[in-house]
Amino acid sequence: MLKFIKHHLDTIDGVGIYPVISFVLFFGFFILVLLWLRKVSHTHIEHMSDLPLADPQSIQVNTDHAIEP
């Protein structure tokens, strides 16, 4: 089975760029999440962590805690 797949991948011109593109997309997404995590406020993290345990009636729709200016 692997020989079948490898043969078809070897016939594609420029197939070596796909792992590089995949790594760059993964690494870029990882860096963006880390940057967002540094920018988001602590109250937003607490609010989001309390959501699964809160009663549906007690959830307030308030976006003031999302990002501090």
C-alpha positions, 0 to 999 in steps of 0.5 A: 500500500505504501509503495502505491502511494509513494509512487504516485507522490514521486510523480508529482512535480514539486511535491516536496513543498507540501511538508514545508507549507504544512509546517509554516501554517502550523507554526504560524497558527501556533505563534498567532495563538500565543500572541492572542493569549498574551493580548487577552485579558485575565478576566476573559480567561476566567469568564470563558473557564466559568462558562461550562459550569455556569447555569444558562440563565446566569450567563451574561452577554458582556464583551467588555472583558474580551480585550483590554485596550 
